């Protein structure tokens, strides 16, 4: 499953009400590190198909959600389950490190 785009209009349905955990990448077009992790995020979305949904939220167009979740630096990835934040990964990480953090977060859900 490819990553999904979320915004203020569909965040509740696609993320908070999801049957499976969702990792949301808070990013912006002008963010160099965000662009660096984009292909990694997309690749991982296929590896975790059925276990974890991958979503992207542009903070420039959704400042209300960025403020609600206290996004102070991007990229910032938040893992949600049952409508609540369960874990947070801040910064651009190499694929192995990001996968390790995701695996650790999923084990603790």
Biopython code that builds the backbone (N, CA, C, O; Angstrom):
import numpy as np
from Bio.PDB.StructureBuilder import StructureBuilder

atoms = [
    (1, "UNK", "N", (0.851, -1.190, 0.000)),
    (1, "UNK", "CA", (0.000, 0.000, 0.000)),
    (1, "UNK", "C", (0.883, 1.235, 0.000)),
    (1, "UNK", "O", (1.797, 1.352, 0.816)),
    (2, "UNK", "N", (0.619, 2.130, -0.887)),
    (2, "UNK", "CA", (1.380, 3.368, -0.955)),
    (2, "UNK", "C", (0.940, 4.296, 0.171)),
    (2, "UNK", "O", (-0.106, 4.112, 0.793)),
    (3, "UNK", "N", (1.769, 5.286, 0.403)),
    (3, "UNK", "CA", (1.424, 6.262, 1.434)),
    (3, "UNK", "C", (0.197, 7.066, 1.001)),
    (3, "UNK", "O", (-0.082, 7.216, -0.188)),
    (4, "UNK", "N", (-0.524, 7.577, 1.996)),
    (4, "UNK", "CA", (-1.711, 8.377, 1.717)),
    (4, "UNK", "C", (-1.457, 9.816, 2.126)),
    (4, "UNK", "O", (-0.667, 10.087, 3.031)),
    (5, "UNK", "N", (-2.121, 10.721, 1.462)),
    (5, "UNK", "CA", (-2.031, 12.142, 1.808)),
    (5, "UNK", "C", (-3.158, 12.472, 2.774)),
    (5, "UNK", "O", (-4.315, 12.124, 2.539)),
    (6, "UNK", "N", (-2.810, 13.141, 3.856)),
    (6, "UNK", "CA", (-3.836, 13.557, 4.802)),
    (6, "UNK", "C", (-3.739, 15.056, 5.015)),
    (6, "UNK", "O", (-2.687, 15.669, 4.829)),
    (7, "UNK", "N", (-4.877, 15.632, 5.413)),
    (7, "UNK", "CA", (-4.947, 17.054, 5.726)),
    (7, "UNK", "C", (-6.032, 17.242, 6.782)),
    (7, "UNK", "O", (-6.565, 16.268, 7.313)),
    (8, "UNK", "N", (-6.346, 18.468, 7.075)),
    (8, "UNK", "CA", (-7.330, 18.759, 8.130)),
    (8, "UNK", "C", (-8.689, 18.133, 7.842)),
    (8, "UNK", "O", (-9.421, 17.790, 8.771)),
    (9, "UNK", "N", (-9.034, 17.981, 6.562)),
    (9, "UNK", "CA", (-10.363, 17.478, 6.216)),
    (9, "UNK", "C", (-10.510, 15.972, 6.411)),
    (9, "UNK", "O", (-11.621, 15.496, 6.645)),
    (10, "UNK", "N", (-9.418, 15.210, 6.321)),
    (10, "UNK", "CA", (-9.546, 13.758, 6.422)),
    (10, "UNK", "C", (-8.676, 13.135, 7.520)),
    (10, "UNK", "O", (-8.627, 11.911, 7.640)),
    (11, "UNK", "N", (-8.001, 13.945, 8.309)),
    (11, "UNK", "CA", (-7.078, 13.447, 9.333)),
    (11, "UNK", "C", (-7.793, 12.534, 10.335)),
    (11, "UNK", "O", (-7.283, 11.468, 10.683)),
    (12, "UNK", "N", (-8.951, 12.947, 10.788)),
    (12, "UNK", "CA", (-9.672, 12.151, 11.785)),
    (12, "UNK", "C", (-10.028, 10.772, 11.229)),
    (12, "UNK", "O", (-9.780, 9.757, 11.880)),
    (13, "UNK", "N", (-10.608, 10.734, 10.025)),
    (13, "UNK", "CA", (-11.020, 9.458, 9.439)),
    (13, "UNK", "C", (-9.842, 8.565, 9.072)),
    (13, "UNK", "O", (-9.858, 7.372, 9.373)),
    (14, "UNK", "N", (-8.827, 9.120, 8.431)),
    (14, "UNK", "CA", (-7.707, 8.332, 7.912)),
    (14, "UNK", "C", (-6.688, 7.955, 8.981)),
    (14, "UNK", "O", (-6.030, 6.920, 8.870)),
    (15, "UNK", "N", (-6.550, 8.783, 10.016)),
    (15, "UNK", "CA", (-5.518, 8.552, 11.027)),
    (15, "UNK", "C", (-6.120, 8.151, 12.377)),
    (15, "UNK", "O", (-5.863, 7.060, 12.884)),
    (16, "UNK", "N", (-6.908, 9.032, 12.936)),
    (16, "UNK", "CA", (-7.390, 8.814, 14.299)),
    (16, "UNK", "C", (-8.375, 7.652, 14.408)),
    (16, "UNK", "O", (-8.432, 6.987, 15.443)),
    (17, "UNK", "N", (-9.149, 7.400, 13.357)),
    (17, "UNK", "CA", (-10.141, 6.319, 13.389)),
    (17, "UNK", "C", (-9.674, 5.057, 12.660)),
    (17, "UNK", "O", (-10.472, 4.150, 12.422)),
    (18, "UNK", "N", (-8.405, 4.994, 12.310)),
    (18, "UNK", "CA", (-7.872, 3.843, 11.582)),
    (18, "UNK", "C", (-7.898, 2.584, 12.443)),
    (18, "UNK", "O", (-7.672, 2.635, 13.652)),
    (19, "UNK", "N", (-8.181, 1.448, 11.791)),
    (19, "UNK", "CA", (-8.185, 0.155, 12.480)),
    (19, "UNK", "C", (-6.771, -0.319, 12.826)),
    (19, "UNK", "O", (-6.580, -1.076, 13.777)),
    (20, "UNK", "N", (-5.784, 0.132, 12.047)),
    (20, "UNK", "CA", (-4.396, -0.259, 12.304)),
    (20, "UNK", "C", (-3.590, 1.003, 12.609)),
    (20, "UNK", "O", (-4.021, 2.106, 12.273)),
    (21, "UNK", "N", (-2.425, 0.852, 13.242)),
    (21, "UNK", "CA", (-1.609, 2.041, 13.534)),
    (21, "UNK", "C", (-1.250, 2.807, 12.262)),
    (21, "UNK", "O", (-1.169, 2.235, 11.175)),
    (22, "UNK", "N", (-1.038, 4.111, 12.424)),
    (22, "UNK", "CA", (-0.697, 4.988, 11.301)),
    (22, "UNK", "C", (0.528, 5.807, 11.690)),
    (22, "UNK", "O", (0.588, 6.365, 12.786)),
    (23, "UNK", "N", (1.500, 5.877, 10.789)),
    (23, "UNK", "CA", (2.635, 6.776, 10.986)),
    (23, "UNK", "C", (2.426, 7.961, 10.051)),
    (23, "UNK", "O", (2.269, 7.789, 8.842)),
    (24, "UNK", "N", (2.426, 9.159, 10.616)),
    (24, "UNK", "CA", (2.201, 10.371, 9.835)),
    (24, "UNK", "C", (3.506, 11.140, 9.741)),
    (24, "UNK", "O", (4.114, 11.481, 10.756)),
    (25, "UNK", "N", (3.930, 11.409, 8.510)),
    (25, "UNK", "CA", (5.121, 12.206, 8.248)),
    (25, "UNK", "C", (4.688, 13.660, 8.100)),
    (25, "UNK", "O", (4.062, 14.030, 7.107)),
    (26, "UNK", "N", (5.020, 14.478, 9.086)),
    (26, "UNK", "CA", (4.770, 15.923, 9.016)),
    (26, "UNK", "C", (5.955, 16.522, 8.263)),
    (26, "UNK", "O", (7.093, 16.433, 8.725)),
    (27, "UNK", "N", (5.694, 17.132, 7.107)),
    (27, "UNK", "CA", (6.762, 17.591, 6.223)),
    (27, "UNK", "C", (6.379, 18.910, 5.565)),
    (27, "UNK", "O", (5.271, 19.411, 5.752)),
    (28, "UNK", "N", (7.316, 19.469, 4.786)),
    (28, "UNK", "CA", (7.054, 20.671, 3.983)),
    (28, "UNK", "C", (7.878, 20.598, 2.701)),
    (28, "UNK", "O", (8.942, 19.980, 2.665)),
    (29, "UNK", "N", (7.377, 21.227, 1.670)),
    (29, "UNK", "CA", (8.017, 21.214, 0.357)),
    (29, "UNK", "C", (9.433, 21.800, 0.403)),
    (29, "UNK", "O", (10.319, 21.325, -0.308)),
    (30, "UNK", "N", (9.649, 22.812, 1.219)),
    (30, "UNK", "CA", (10.934, 23.520, 1.279)),
    (30, "UNK", "C", (11.972, 22.814, 2.160)),
    (30, "UNK", "O", (13.114, 23.266, 2.246)),
    (31, "UNK", "N", (11.592, 21.726, 2.804)),
    (31, "UNK", "CA", (12.437, 21.037, 3.788)),
    (31, "UNK", "C", (13.343, 20.007, 3.112)),
    (31, "UNK", "O", (12.867, 18.978, 2.633)),
    (32, "UNK", "N", (14.634, 20.282, 3.076)),
    (32, "UNK", "CA", (15.602, 19.372, 2.467)),
    (32, "UNK", "C", (15.620, 17.987, 3.108)),
    (32, "UNK", "O", (15.529, 16.989, 2.394)),
    (33, "UNK", "N", (15.736, 17.897, 4.439)),
    (33, "UNK", "CA", (15.724, 16.578, 5.079)),
    (33, "UNK", "C", (14.426, 15.800, 4.814)),
    (33, "UNK", "O", (14.441, 14.572, 4.739)),
    (34, "UNK", "N", (13.301, 16.524, 4.673)),
    (34, "UNK", "CA", (12.023, 15.856, 4.355)),
    (34, "UNK", "C", (12.114, 15.173, 3.000)),
    (34, "UNK", "O", (11.641, 14.050, 2.826)),
    (35, "UNK", "N", (12.725, 15.860, 2.039)),
    (35, "UNK", "CA", (12.871, 15.294, 0.699)),
    (35, "UNK", "C", (13.821, 14.100, 0.715)),
    (35, "UNK", "O", (13.653, 13.158, -0.059)),
    (36, "UNK", "N", (14.827, 14.142, 1.607)),
    (36, "UNK", "CA", (15.780, 13.039, 1.707)),
    (36, "UNK", "C", (15.107, 11.755, 2.189)),
    (36, "UNK", "O", (15.425, 10.673, 1.697)),
    (37, "UNK", "N", (14.183, 11.860, 3.144)),
    (37, "UNK", "CA", (13.564, 10.641, 3.684)),
    (37, "UNK", "C", (12.339, 10.193, 2.887)),
    (37, "UNK", "O", (11.833, 9.093, 3.109)),
    (38, "UNK", "N", (11.863, 11.013, 1.980)),
    (38, "UNK", "CA", (10.652, 10.675, 1.229)),
    (38, "UNK", "C", (10.736, 9.313, 0.537)),
    (38, "UNK", "O", (9.805, 8.519, 0.669)),
    (39, "UNK", "N", (11.824, 9.008, -0.204)),
    (39, "UNK", "CA", (11.872, 7.683, -0.846)),
    (39, "UNK", "C", (11.960, 6.538, 0.173)),
    (39, "UNK", "O", (11.457, 5.444, -0.083)),
    (40, "UNK", "N", (12.588, 6.782, 1.312)),
    (40, "UNK", "CA", (12.675, 5.767, 2.368)),
    (40, "UNK", "C", (11.288, 5.513, 2.939)),
    (40, "UNK", "O", (10.880, 4.366, 3.125)),
    (41, "UNK", "N", (10.566, 6.600, 3.217)),
    (41, "UNK", "CA", (9.217, 6.500, 3.770)),
    (41, "UNK", "C", (8.318, 5.711, 2.816)),
    (41, "UNK", "O", (7.542, 4.856, 3.242)),
    (42, "UNK", "N", (8.432, 6.010, 1.534)),
    (42, "UNK", "CA", (7.618, 5.322, 0.530)),
    (42, "UNK", "C", (7.977, 3.837, 0.454)),
    (42, "UNK", "O", (7.089, 2.989, 0.364)),
    (43, "UNK", "N", (9.256, 3.524, 0.489)),
    (43, "UNK", "CA", (9.707, 2.130, 0.440)),
    (43, "UNK", "C", (9.194, 1.353, 1.659)),
    (43, "UNK", "O", (8.712, 0.228, 1.530)),
    (44, "UNK", "N", (9.304, 1.964, 2.835)),
    (44, "UNK", "CA", (8.852, 1.296, 4.051)),
    (44, "UNK", "C", (7.333, 1.092, 4.046)),
    (44, "UNK", "O", (6.835, 0.132, 4.634)),
    (45, "UNK", "N", (6.604, 1.989, 3.389)),
    (45, "UNK", "CA", (5.143, 1.855, 3.340)),
    (45, "UNK", "C", (4.743, 0.538, 2.687)),
    (45, "UNK", "O", (3.712, -0.039, 3.032)),
    (46, "UNK", "N", (5.544, 0.067, 1.757)),
    (46, "UNK", "CA", (5.264, -1.204, 1.099)),
    (46, "UNK", "C", (5.648, -2.386, 1.997)),
    (46, "UNK", "O", (4.972, -3.414, 1.996)),
    (47, "UNK", "N", (6.731, -2.236, 2.760)),
    (47, "UNK", "CA", (7.202, -3.323, 3.631)),
    (47, "UNK", "C", (6.247, -3.582, 4.805)),
    (47, "UNK", "O", (6.141, -4.711, 5.283)),
    (48, "UNK", "N", (5.564, -2.548, 5.259)),
    (48, "UNK", "CA", (4.680, -2.675, 6.426)),
    (48, "UNK", "C", (3.204, -2.780, 6.033)),
    (48, "UNK", "O", (2.325, -2.610, 6.878)),
    (49, "UNK", "N", (2.932, -3.056, 4.770)),
    (49, "UNK", "CA", (1.561, -3.127, 4.277)),
    (49, "UNK", "C", (0.726, -4.078, 5.137)),
    (49, "UNK", "O", (1.102, -5.231, 5.348)),
    (50, "UNK", "N", (-0.407, -3.580, 5.626)),
    (50, "UNK", "CA", (-1.290, -4.382, 6.454)),
    (50, "UNK", "C", (-1.007, -4.281, 7.948)),
    (50, "UNK", "O", (-1.860, -4.622, 8.767)),
    (51, "UNK", "N", (0.202, -3.808, 8.310)),
    (51, "UNK", "CA", (0.581, -3.686, 9.723)),
    (51, "UNK", "C", (0.596, -2.237, 10.188)),
    (51, "UNK", "O", (0.340, -1.939, 11.355)),
    (52, "UNK", "N", (0.902, -1.334, 9.246)),
    (52, "UNK", "CA", (1.072, 0.082, 9.571)),
    (52, "UNK", "C", (0.755, 0.899, 8.325)),
    (52, "UNK", "O", (1.305, 0.653, 7.251)),
    (53, "UNK", "N", (-0.141, 1.876, 8.482)),
    (53, "UNK", "CA", (-0.435, 2.794, 7.369)),
    (53, "UNK", "C", (0.576, 3.930, 7.402)),
    (53, "UNK", "O", (0.993, 4.370, 8.473)),
    (54, "UNK", "N", (0.962, 4.398, 6.235)),
    (54, "UNK", "CA", (1.893, 5.513, 6.101)),
    (54, "UNK", "C", (1.146, 6.698, 5.496)),
    (54, "UNK", "O", (0.532, 6.580, 4.436)),
    (55, "UNK", "N", (1.206, 7.831, 6.176)),
    (55, "UNK", "CA", (0.507, 9.030, 5.712)),
    (55, "UNK", "C", (1.452, 10.216, 5.728)),
    (55, "UNK", "O", (2.387, 10.275, 6.526)),
    (56, "UNK", "N", (1.194, 11.162, 4.832)),
    (56, "UNK", "CA", (2.001, 12.388, 4.763)),
    (56, "UNK", "C", (1.092, 13.595, 4.954)),
    (56, "UNK", "O", (0.003, 13.667, 4.386)),
    (57, "UNK", "N", (1.561, 14.545, 5.766)),
    (57, "UNK", "CA", (0.801, 15.758, 6.031)),
    (57, "UNK", "C", (1.712, 16.964, 5.845)),
    (57, "UNK", "O", (2.712, 17.112, 6.547)),
    (58, "UNK", "N", (1.361, 17.817, 4.902)),
    (58, "UNK", "CA", (2.145, 19.030, 4.637)),
    (58, "UNK", "C", (1.813, 20.069, 5.712)),
    (58, "UNK", "O", (0.671, 20.517, 5.816)),
    (59, "UNK", "N", (2.811, 20.448, 6.505)),
    (59, "UNK", "CA", (2.562, 21.366, 7.620)),
    (59, "UNK", "C", (2.211, 22.774, 7.149)),
    (59, "UNK", "O", (1.521, 23.506, 7.859)),
    (60, "UNK", "N", (2.673, 23.162, 5.969)),
    (60, "UNK", "CA", (2.365, 24.512, 5.473)),
    (60, "UNK", "C", (0.873, 24.692, 5.213)),
    (60, "UNK", "O", (0.325, 25.769, 5.449)),
    (61, "UNK", "N", (0.223, 23.652, 4.735)),
    (61, "UNK", "CA", (-1.202, 23.749, 4.443)),
    (61, "UNK", "C", (-2.089, 23.296, 5.591)),
    (61, "UNK", "O", (-3.314, 23.371, 5.504)),
    (62, "UNK", "N", (-1.472, 22.827, 6.661)),
    (62, "UNK", "CA", (-2.235, 22.283, 7.789)),
    (62, "UNK", "C", (-1.620, 22.723, 9.110)),
    (62, "UNK", "O", (-1.298, 21.903, 9.969)),
    (63, "UNK", "N", (-1.466, 24.023, 9.251)),
    (63, "UNK", "CA", (-0.803, 24.558, 10.442)),
    (63, "UNK", "C", (-1.588, 24.275, 11.717)),
    (63, "UNK", "O", (-1.010, 24.223, 12.804)),
    (64, "UNK", "N", (-2.904, 24.092, 11.591)),
    (64, "UNK", "CA", (-3.715, 23.763, 12.765)),
    (64, "UNK", "C", (-3.297, 22.418, 13.359)),
    (64, "UNK", "O", (-3.171, 22.284, 14.576)),
    (65, "UNK", "N", (-3.085, 21.428, 12.501)),
    (65, "UNK", "CA", (-2.671, 20.108, 12.985)),
    (65, "UNK", "C", (-1.219, 20.121, 13.460)),
    (65, "UNK", "O", (-0.877, 19.461, 14.441)),
    (66, "UNK", "N", (-0.373, 20.868, 12.766)),
    (66, "UNK", "CA", (1.027, 20.979, 13.201)),
    (66, "UNK", "C", (1.095, 21.586, 14.601)),
    (66, "UNK", "O", (1.893, 21.151, 15.431)),
    (67, "UNK", "N", (0.264, 22.584, 14.861)),
    (67, "UNK", "CA", (0.236, 23.218, 16.182)),
    (67, "UNK", "C", (-0.365, 22.273, 17.223)),
    (67, "UNK", "O", (0.133, 22.181, 18.344)),
    (68, "UNK", "N", (-1.430, 21.577, 16.850)),
    (68, "UNK", "CA", (-2.107, 20.663, 17.786)),
    (68, "UNK", "C", (-1.158, 19.583, 18.291)),
    (68, "UNK", "O", (-1.210, 19.198, 19.458)),
    (69, "UNK", "N", (-0.292, 19.098, 17.407)),
    (69, "UNK", "CA", (0.639, 18.033, 17.780)),
    (69, "UNK", "C", (2.045, 18.561, 18.099)),
    (69, "UNK", "O", (3.007, 17.794, 18.146)),
    (70, "UNK", "N", (2.150, 19.855, 18.313)),
    (70, "UNK", "CA", (3.398, 20.494, 18.765)),
    (70, "UNK", "C", (4.587, 20.140, 17.873)),
    (70, "UNK", "O", (5.654, 19.763, 18.358)),
    (71, "UNK", "N", (4.384, 20.270, 16.559)),
    (71, "UNK", "CA", (5.459, 20.002, 15.617)),
    (71, "UNK", "C", (6.387, 21.217, 15.630)),
    (71, "UNK", "O", (6.005, 22.303, 15.195)),
    (72, "UNK", "N", (7.603, 21.023, 16.131)),
    (72, "UNK", "CA", (8.547, 22.132, 16.238)),
    (72, "UNK", "C", (9.682, 22.021, 15.236)),
    (72, "UNK", "O", (10.356, 23.010, 14.950)),
    (73, "UNK", "N", (9.898, 20.843, 14.706)),
    (73, "UNK", "CA", (10.927, 20.628, 13.699)),
    (73, "UNK", "C", (10.465, 19.528, 12.766)),
    (73, "UNK", "O", (9.778, 18.596, 13.184)),
    (74, "UNK", "N", (10.839, 19.637, 11.509)),
    (74, "UNK", "CA", (10.450, 18.612, 10.540)),
    (74, "UNK", "C", (11.702, 18.098, 9.844)),
    (74, "UNK", "O", (12.682, 18.836, 9.739)),
    (75, "UNK", "N", (11.702, 16.868, 9.368)),
    (75, "UNK", "CA", (10.585, 15.938, 9.409)),
    (75, "UNK", "C", (10.322, 15.422, 10.826)),
    (75, "UNK", "O", (11.232, 15.239, 11.634)),
    (76, "UNK", "N", (9.051, 15.199, 11.080)),
    (76, "UNK", "CA", (8.613, 14.633, 12.349)),
    (76, "UNK", "C", (7.568, 13.580, 12.013)),
    (76, "UNK", "O", (6.568, 13.872, 11.357)),
    (77, "UNK", "N", (7.804, 12.369, 12.461)),
    (77, "UNK", "CA", (6.869, 11.280, 12.190)),
    (77, "UNK", "C", (6.229, 10.839, 13.506)),
    (77, "UNK", "O", (6.924, 10.520, 14.470)),
    (78, "UNK", "N", (4.920, 10.825, 13.531)),
    (78, "UNK", "CA", (4.191, 10.427, 14.733)),
    (78, "UNK", "C", (3.411, 9.159, 14.430)),
    (78, "UNK", "O", (2.731, 9.059, 13.409)),
    (79, "UNK", "N", (3.519, 8.190, 15.335)),
    (79, "UNK", "CA", (2.764, 6.945, 15.202)),
    (79, "UNK", "C", (1.519, 7.060, 16.077)),
    (79, "UNK", "O", (1.602, 7.299, 17.281)),
    (80, "UNK", "N", (0.370, 6.883, 15.441)),
    (80, "UNK", "CA", (-0.930, 6.947, 16.116)),
    (80, "UNK", "C", (-1.550, 5.563, 16.176)),
    (80, "UNK", "O", (-1.425, 4.776, 15.238)),
    (81, "UNK", "N", (-2.212, 5.273, 17.271)),
    (81, "UNK", "CA", (-3.025, 4.059, 17.385)),
    (81, "UNK", "C", (-4.205, 4.394, 18.280)),
    (81, "UNK", "O", (-4.047, 4.996, 19.342)),
    (82, "UNK", "N", (-5.391, 3.996, 17.836)),
    (82, "UNK", "CA", (-6.583, 4.259, 18.629)),
    (82, "UNK", "C", (-6.830, 5.732, 18.873)),
    (82, "UNK", "O", (-7.371, 6.114, 19.911)),
    (83, "UNK", "N", (-6.432, 6.568, 17.914)),
    (83, "UNK", "CA", (-6.670, 8.000, 18.023)),
    (83, "UNK", "C", (-5.680, 8.755, 18.888)),
    (83, "UNK", "O", (-5.844, 9.954, 19.111)),
    (84, "UNK", "N", (-4.645, 8.066, 19.385)),
    (84, "UNK", "CA", (-3.680, 8.721, 20.264)),
    (84, "UNK", "C", (-2.263, 8.587, 19.738)),
    (84, "UNK", "O", (-1.915, 7.606, 19.080)),
    (85, "UNK", "N", (-1.449, 9.597, 20.044)),
    (85, "UNK", "CA", (-0.035, 9.535, 19.713)),
    (85, "UNK", "C", (0.630, 8.495, 20.606)),
    (85, "UNK", "O", (0.489, 8.523, 21.829)),
    (86, "UNK", "N", (1.360, 7.571, 19.969)),
    (86, "UNK", "CA", (2.045, 6.507, 20.717)),
    (86, "UNK", "C", (3.556, 6.658, 20.694)),
    (86, "UNK", "O", (4.237, 6.223, 21.623)),
    (87, "UNK", "N", (4.091, 7.271, 19.637)),
    (87, "UNK", "CA", (5.532, 7.464, 19.530)),
    (87, "UNK", "C", (5.813, 8.575, 18.534)),
    (87, "UNK", "O", (4.961, 8.933, 17.721)),
    (88, "UNK", "N", (7.025, 9.114, 18.611)),
    (88, "UNK", "CA", (7.416, 10.234, 17.756)),
    (88, "UNK", "C", (8.869, 10.051, 17.340)),
    (88, "UNK", "O", (9.731, 9.735, 18.161)),
    (89, "UNK", "N", (9.128, 10.256, 16.045)),
    (89, "UNK", "CA", (10.477, 10.168, 15.491)),
    (89, "UNK", "C", (10.770, 11.511, 14.837)),
    (89, "UNK", "O", (10.068, 11.923, 13.913)),
    (90, "UNK", "N", (11.799, 12.189, 15.313)),
    (90, "UNK", "CA", (12.110, 13.518, 14.792)),
    (90, "UNK", "C", (13.445, 13.477, 14.057)),
    (90, "UNK", "O", (14.426, 12.917, 14.545)),
    (91, "UNK", "N", (13.458, 14.084, 12.872)),
    (91, "UNK", "CA", (14.688, 14.193, 12.104)),
    (91, "UNK", "C", (14.766, 13.162, 10.988)),
    (91, "UNK", "O", (14.029, 12.176, 10.965)),
    (92, "UNK", "N", (15.683, 13.425, 10.068)),
    (92, "UNK", "CA", (15.903, 12.523, 8.942)),
    (92, "UNK", "C", (16.859, 11.426, 9.378)),
    (92, "UNK", "O", (17.988, 11.695, 9.790)),
    (93, "UNK", "N", (16.398, 10.195, 9.283)),
    (93, "UNK", "CA", (17.213, 9.051, 9.677)),
    (93, "UNK", "C", (17.476, 8.171, 8.468)),
    (93, "UNK", "O", (16.670, 8.143, 7.538)),
    (94, "UNK", "N", (18.603, 7.446, 8.467)),
    (94, "UNK", "CA", (18.821, 6.466, 7.405)),
    (94, "UNK", "C", (17.769, 5.360, 7.505)),
    (94, "UNK", "O", (17.144, 5.178, 8.550)),
    (95, "UNK", "N", (17.583, 4.631, 6.418)),
    (95, "UNK", "CA", (16.523, 3.617, 6.359)),
    (95, "UNK", "C", (16.599, 2.618, 7.513)),
    (95, "UNK", "O", (15.580, 2.338, 8.144)),
    (96, "UNK", "N", (17.772, 2.082, 7.798)),
    (96, "UNK", "CA", (17.906, 1.082, 8.872)),
    (96, "UNK", "C", (17.494, 1.643, 10.221)),
    (96, "UNK", "O", (16.801, 0.976, 10.989)),
    (97, "UNK", "N", (17.916, 2.861, 10.512)),
    (97, "UNK", "CA", (17.594, 3.488, 11.801)),
    (97, "UNK", "C", (16.096, 3.775, 11.906)),
    (97, "UNK", "O", (15.495, 3.574, 12.962)),
    (98, "UNK", "N", (15.500, 4.240, 10.818)),
    (98, "UNK", "CA", (14.066, 4.525, 10.827)),
    (98, "UNK", "C", (13.270, 3.233, 11.001)),
    (98, "UNK", "O", (12.308, 3.191, 11.768)),
    (99, "UNK", "N", (13.666, 2.195, 10.299)),
    (99, "UNK", "CA", (12.993, 0.896, 10.418)),
    (99, "UNK", "C", (13.109, 0.366, 11.849)),
    (99, "UNK", "O", (12.144, -0.173, 12.391)),
    (100, "UNK", "N", (14.265, 0.514, 12.450)),
    (100, "UNK", "CA", (14.479, 0.064, 13.829)),
    (100, "UNK", "C", (13.554, 0.805, 14.801)),
    (100, "UNK", "O", (12.977, 0.197, 15.703)),
    (101, "UNK", "N", (13.419, 2.120, 14.610)),
    (101, "UNK", "CA", (12.541, 2.917, 15.479)),
    (101, "UNK", "C", (11.079, 2.518, 15.289)),
    (101, "UNK", "O", (10.328, 2.417, 16.258)),
    (102, "UNK", "N", (10.681, 2.293, 14.041)),
    (102, "UNK", "CA", (9.305, 1.873, 13.765)),
    (102, "UNK", "C", (9.032, 0.513, 14.392)),
    (102, "UNK", "O", (8.003, 0.323, 15.041)),
    (103, "UNK", "N", (9.948, -0.436, 14.204)),
    (103, "UNK", "CA", (9.778, -1.772, 14.781)),
    (103, "UNK", "C", (9.657, -1.698, 16.294)),
    (103, "UNK", "O", (8.814, -2.373, 16.886)),
    (104, "UNK", "N", (10.483, -0.893, 16.915)),
    (104, "UNK", "CA", (10.453, -0.741, 18.365)),
    (104, "UNK", "C", (9.110, -0.156, 18.814)),
    (104, "UNK", "O", (8.521, -0.615, 19.793)),
    (105, "UNK", "N", (8.641, 0.848, 18.098)),
    (105, "UNK", "CA", (7.355, 1.469, 18.439)),
    (105, "UNK", "C", (6.202, 0.473, 18.296)),
    (105, "UNK", "O", (5.309, 0.422, 19.141)),
    (106, "UNK", "N", (6.228, -0.313, 17.226)),
    (106, "UNK", "CA", (5.155, -1.288, 17.001)),
    (106, "UNK", "C", (5.150, -2.378, 18.073)),
    (106, "UNK", "O", (4.085, -2.860, 18.460)),
    (107, "UNK", "N", (6.320, -2.763, 18.550)),
    (107, "UNK", "CA", (6.405, -3.775, 19.608)),
    (107, "UNK", "C", (5.765, -3.264, 20.897)),
    (107, "UNK", "O", (5.239, -4.051, 21.684)),
    (108, "UNK", "N", (5.808, -1.962, 21.112)),
    (108, "UNK", "CA", (5.300, -1.374, 22.348)),
    (108, "UNK", "C", (3.838, -0.948, 22.277)),
    (108, "UNK", "O", (3.312, -0.394, 23.242)),
    (109, "UNK", "N", (3.180, -1.196, 21.163)),
    (109, "UNK", "CA", (1.773, -0.795, 21.033)),
    (109, "UNK", "C", (0.857, -1.773, 21.735)),
    (109, "UNK", "O", (-0.360, -1.593, 21.728)),
]
sb = StructureBuilder()
sb.init_structure("model")
sb.init_model(0)
sb.init_chain("A")
sb.init_seg("    ")
for serial, (resi, resn, name, xyz) in enumerate(atoms, 1):
    if name == "N":
        sb.init_residue(resn, " ", resi, " ")
    sb.init_atom(name, np.array(xyz, "f"), 0.0, 1.0, " ", f" {name:<3s}", serial, name[0])
structure = sb.get_structure()
